Amino acid sequence: MGILPAAWAIFVNPEGNALDVTAEDRVQERVWLFDAKGNYQHWIKGRSAGTSAITDGLWVRLPDNSVFRLEKGYEPGLHLIFVTKEKQPLPPLELHDDIGLGIFLSGDQLVLGKWQSKK
């Protein structure tokens, strides 16, 4: 659960654990979105992976382990896929786009990764 920057929305992840990465576990993941007054607005298949300090949006990890940034007005923005040098997927657990750092899951290990952040 959290409040987006600029307080334009509230988000809730009701199902699962952030470390669930199996396809069976991921199918049930949802992010529920409410406006600043607490009124239901939308749900999105996936899990929150952090708020965007650049755009005041929300990073959402999709079932395919890619992420997109949900912008104000509930519009989809930037879409990214993180991989290792060997092209293995790196599911993001938490992203900090203002400094280009994230916490990712690599097998059963948590890894800190850096990327060139984009607006």
For each residue, the residues with C-beta under 8 A, 3 or more apart:
1: 10 11 12 13
2: 10 11 48 51
3: 7 9 10 11
4: 7 8 9 10 11 51 56 57 58
5: 51 52 53 56
6: 56 72
7: 3 4 36
8: 4 35 36 56 72
9: 3 4 33 34 35 36 41 58 74
10: 1 2 3 4 33 34 35 36 38
11: 1 2 3 4 31 32 33 34 48 58
12: 1 31 32 34
13: 1 16 18 29 30 31 32 47 48
14: 30 32
15: 28 29 30
16: 13 20 25 26 28 29 47
17: 20 25
18: 13 47 93
19: 93 105
20: 16 17 25 26 29
21: 25 26 65 91 105
22: 25 26
23: 26 27 63
24: 27
25: 16 17 20 21 22 28 29
26: 16 20 21 22 23 29 63
27: 23 24 63
28: 15 16 25
29: 13 15 16 20 25 26 45 46 47 63
30: 13 14 15 43 44 45 46
31: 11 12 13 43 44 46 47 48 58 60
32: 11 12 13 14 40 42 43
33: 9 10 11 40 41 42 43 44 70 74
34: 9 10 11 12 37 38 39 40 41
35: 8 9 10 38 39 41
36: 7 8 9 10
37: 34
38: 10 34 35
39: 34 35
40: 32 33 34
41: 9 33 34 35 74
42: 32 33 74
43: 30 31 32 33
44: 30 31 33 60 70
45: 29 30 62 63
46: 29 30 31 60 61 62 63
47: 13 16 18 29 31 60 61
48: 2 11 13 31 58 59 60 61
49: 59 60 61 67 92 93 94 95 102
50: 58 59 92 94 95 96 97 102
51: 2 4 5 56 57 58 59
52: 5 55 56 57 58 59 69 97 98
53: 5 56 96 97 98
54: 57 97 98 117 119
55: 52 69 71 72 77 119
56: 4 5 6 8 51 52 53 72
57: 4 51 52 54 69 70 71 72 77
58: 4 9 11 31 48 50 51 52 69 70
59: 48 49 50 51 52 67 68 69 70 92 95 97
60: 31 44 46 47 48 49 67 68 69 70
61: 46 47 48 49 65 66 67 91 92 93
62: 45 46 65 66 67 68
63: 23 26 27 29 45 46
64:
65: 21 61 62 81 82 89 90 91 92
66: 61 62 79 80 81
67: 49 59 60 61 62 79 80 81 82 92 95
68: 59 60 62 76 77 78 79 80
69: 52 55 57 58 59 60 76 77 78 79 97
70: 33 44 57 58 59 60 74 75 76 77
71: 55 57 74 75 76 77
72: 6 8 55 56 57 75
73:
74: 9 33 41 42 70 71
75: 70 71 72
76: 68 69 70 71 79
77: 55 57 68 69 70 71
78: 68 69 118 119
79: 66 67 68 69 76
80: 66 67 68 115
81: 65 66 67 89
82: 65 67 89 90 91 92 102 104 113 115
83: 86 87 88 89 90
84: 87 88 90 106
85:
86: 83
87: 83 84
88: 83 84 106
89: 65 81 82 83
90: 65 82 83 84 104 105 106 111 113
91: 21 61 65 82 104 105
92: 49 50 59 61 65 67 82 95 102 103 104
93: 18 19 49 61 102 103 104 105 110
94: 49 50 102 103
95: 49 50 59 67 92 101 102
96: 50 53 99 100 101 102
97: 50 52 53 54 59 69 100 117 118
98: 52 53 54 117
99: 96 117
100: 96 97 114 115 116 117
101: 95 96 112 113 114
102: 49 50 82 92 93 94 95 96 112 113 114 115
103: 92 93 94 110 111 112 113
104: 82 90 91 92 93 110 111 112 113
105: 19 21 90 91 93 108 109 110 111
106: 84 88 90 109 110 111
107:
108: 105
109: 105 106
110: 93 103 104 105 106
111: 90 103 104 105 106
112: 101 102 103 104
113: 82 90 101 102 103 104
114: 100 101 102
115: 80 82 100 102
116: 100
117: 54 97 98 99 100
118: 78 97
119: 54 55 78
